[in-house]
């Protein structure tokens, strides 16, 4: 372990390189939260269970917050690794950004859901679009990390 000029351990400051490298840890939260929110909302809509709707709202709000942080750290990671220009990275980057925006839209719509058919429709469209985009983004991230053949036996 390296030491500082006073003989103690070196304390590394929290810079953008560290923030960029937590992207792989953070991405699992919006994937799980947004997909679970979509699943809960589908059950709530089909079965008419308000309790499941409340869980969906809580999950999409948390998922949207994590999606924004994951998108920001992902952009930083791509810049820190100097791998710009790869087609898979560009698709991952922009689909992930769209997923974060859709999740934010769904979360924002939850504030005024009661009594408005138009806002509920916008919420459902944004939520299910966010879920689809999160799934595609996760797959593209897997291609970047594991290669295009990672699903083959």
C-alpha positions in Angstrom: 0.0 0.0 0.0 1.4 3.4 -1.0 1.8 5.9 1.7 1.5 9.7 1.8 4.2 12.2 2.7 3.2 11.9 6.4 3.8 8.1 6.5 0.1 7.2 6.6 -1.9 5.4 3.9 -2.7 7.3 0.8 -6.3 8.4 0.7 -7.6 8.6 -2.8 -10.0 11.4 -3.6 -13.3 10.6 -5.1 -12.8 11.7 -8.7 -14.7 11.1 -11.9 -12.6 8.0 -12.6 -13.9 6.3 -9.5 -17.4 7.5 -10.3 -17.1 6.1 -13.8 -16.0 2.7 -12.6 -19.0 2.2 -10.3 -21.2 2.0 -13.5 -21.1 -1.8 -13.6 -22.4 -2.0 -10.0 -25.1 0.6 -10.5 -26.7 -0.6 -13.7 -28.2 -3.6 -12.0 -30.5 -1.4 -9.9 -32.4 0.3 -12.7 -32.6 -3.0 -14.6 -34.3 -4.8 -11.7 -36.4 -1.9 -10.5 -37.8 -0.8 -13.8 -38.5 -4.3 -15.0 -40.2 -5.2 -11.7 -42.2 -2.0 -11.9 -43.5 -2.9 -15.3 -44.3 -6.4 -14.1 -46.2 -5.1 -11.0 -48.0 -2.6 -13.1 -49.1 -5.2 -15.6 -50.4 -7.4 -12.8 -52.1 -4.4 -11.2 -53.8 -3.4 -14.5 -54.9 -7.0 -15.4 -56.0 -8.1 -11.9 -57.1 -4.6 -10.6 -54.9 -4.8 -7.6 -54.1 -1.3 -6.3 -51.5 -2.7 -3.9 -49.4 -3.9 -6.9 -49.8 -0.4 -8.5 -48.3 1.2 -5.3 -45.3 -1.2 -5.5 -44.9 -0.4 -9.2 -44.8 3.4 -8.5 -42.2 3.0 -5.7 -40.1 0.8 -8.0 -40.2 3.1 -11.0 -39.3 6.1 -8.9 -36.3 4.4 -7.4 -35.4 2.9 -10.8 -35.6 6.3 -12.5 -33.2 7.8 -10.0 -30.7 4.9 -10.4 -31.1 5.0 -14.2 -30.0 8.6 -14.3 -27.0 7.9 -12.1 -26.2 4.8 -14.2 -26.4 6.8 -17.4 -24.1 9.6 -16.1 -21.6 7.1 -14.8 -21.8 5.1 -18.1 -21.0 8.2 -20.1 -18.1 8.9 -17.8 -16.8 5.3 -18.0 -16.9 5.3 -21.8 -14.8 8.5 -21.8 -12.4 7.2 -19.2 -11.7 4.0 -21.1 -11.1 5.8 -24.4 -13.3 3.4 -26.4 -15.5 5.9 -28.1 -16.6 5.1 -31.6 -17.5 1.4 -31.2 -20.9 0.8 -32.7 -22.1 -1.4 -29.8 -21.0 1.3 -27.3 -22.8 4.0 -29.2 -26.0 1.9 -29.3 -25.6 1.1 -25.6 -25.0 4.7 -24.7 -28.0 6.2 -26.6 -30.5 3.4 -25.8 -29.5 3.7 -22.1 -30.0 7.4 -22.2 -33.4 6.9 -23.8 -34.2 4.3 -21.1 -33.3 6.8 -18.3 -35.4 9.5 -19.9 -38.4 7.1 -20.3 -38.0 6.0 -16.7 -37.9 9.6 -15.6 -41.0 10.3 -17.6 -42.8 7.4 -16.0 -41.7 8.5 -12.5 -42.8 12.1 -13.2 -46.2 10.9 -14.3 -46.7 9.1 -11.0 -47.0 12.4 -9.2 -50.4 13.2 -10.9 -51.8 9.8 -11.7 -55.1 9.9 -9.8 -58.1 11.0 -11.9 -56.4 11.6 -15.2 -56.7 9.1 -18.0 -54.3 10.9 -20.2 -51.6 11.0 -17.5 -52.2 7.3 -16.7 -51.8 6.4 -20.3 -48.6 8.5 -20.6 -47.3 6.7 -17.4 -48.1 3.3 -18.8 -46.5 4.0 -22.2 -43.4 5.6 -20.6 -43.1 2.7 -18.1 -43.4 -0.1 -20.6 -41.1 1.7 -23.1 -38.6 2.2 -20.2 -38.7 -1.5 -19.4 -38.1 -2.5 -23.0 -35.3 0.0 -23.4 -33.7 -1.1 -20.1 -33.8 -4.7 -21.3 -32.2 -3.8 -24.7 -29.6 -1.6 -22.9 -28.7 -4.4 -20.6 -28.2 -6.8 -23.5 -26.0 -4.3 -25.3 -24.0 -3.9 -22.1 -23.6 -7.6 -22.0 -22.3 -7.6 -25.6 -19.8 -5.0 -24.6 -18.5 -6.9 -21.6 -18.8 -10.5 -22.7 -18.8 -10.3 -26.5 -21.5 -10.9 -29.1 -21.4 -14.7 -28.5 -22.0 -14.6 -24.8 -25.4 -16.3 -25.0 -24.3 -19.2 -27.1 -23.5 -22.5 -25.5 
